[in-house]
Amino acid sequence: MKKTIKFSSGSTVFHFDSSLEVLGKLVDKSTTYIITDDNVYHYYQKRLKGWNVLLIKAGEAFKNMDAVQQLTGQLIEAGADRRSTIIGMGGGVVTDIAGFVASIYLRGVDFGFIPTSVLAMVDASIGGKNGVDVGVFKNMVGNIRQPRFLLYDYSLLKTLPDNEWIGGFAEIIKHACIKDAAMFKFLEEHSLKEYKKKPALLSELIQRNVLIKAKVVQKDETEQGDRKLLNFGHTLGHAIENTYQLPHGEAVSIGMVVAAYLSKAILDFKESERIVKLVKAYGLPAYYDYDAQDALMKMRSDKKRVKDQIHFVLLEKIGKAVYQPLSMDQIASVVETMGGSVTLSK
Ligand code: GLY
């Protein structure tokens, strides 16, 4: 099944229920360069036989300008020109780097993605934000350019470790919370085990999530409005992710629960317990004994803060999110209750 979404900077064709082998029909093998990491390559070396492959080291630690330098050097050496296509095959780190390299090489060549993780399939490879980290600062260098296509081959998930399946579901639950009450119910009625066993069910779920994210981005590519809703759970999540070396999905899950209780306090949101139950059902944590003071300090220095207010994504109900400025005091009471019992120093 094919679906085209038109963004301001170009259209993306989503090839759902496809296969890695279809790539040969989408691009010219001789002028295409597949960027992937050593981990993905280890599993799919045979299926990539005959393709030009550029390898990077796996992991967020290698999502930096060194990788960009290395890859552009290799592209020059290989003779890649304006007619070349670059493919990012991997998780979010690979697609972020590959998209960035493709969009700056010779001032931009065509690119496509083959996401290999649940997170990349439903979130990281969609939206056009490409870039790399600079030291501890995430995504400090980058741009917004849309891939020409995304190719979905669910068989690539067979080698995905359990913890990464679970991490991907944090973003799926996030999509349900902010945009799709029916999908929230669908998630309550099914389980991770079932998606692994039933490709049709998995395919339905992935497509639904892709379209949620793609449509939000389509309406607001540069994040002036609706796209901010995708940050649900991420404000507190980002504030604790690095400090406690938590996997992104776990930090987001904890952040969503805090945001749900903030929504309860501020908007009389009545379904926090459903969110707690759902994240737990998918193997994600609902709570974490974080240092509230430290988390609040980090949120305070967040670049999205305006004066003494933080714009927080809250829920009016499941499936309906709003973006609301909150004072540090409003946030502090809930963040403190949910984490360690430390008082915010003013
Ligand atoms: N590349 C991820 C995004 O644009 O959100």
Residues whose N, C-alpha, C, O or C-beta is under 5 A from the ligand:
A	BS01	LIG	D123 A124 S125 I126 G127 G128 K129 N130
